[in-house]
Amino acid sequence: MLSEVEDKKDDSDTATRRQRARSIAIGLGLFFMVALFYAATIVHMGANVAKRAM
């Protein structure tokens, strides 16, 4: 009886750890994608951005 409760707790802990790891991976992927698009935009605009009249 007690082992069943421990097994459920272990399964729950494992699932929580996997979900957290997955969430962190998705967050990091999103961050790097945003950084890549930002860098690509800056490179695409080039140095002419600084030379424009304000």
ABEGO torsion letter per residue (X at the ends): XAAAAAAAAAAAAAAAAAAAAAAAAAAAAAAAAAAAAAAAAAAAAEAAAAABBX
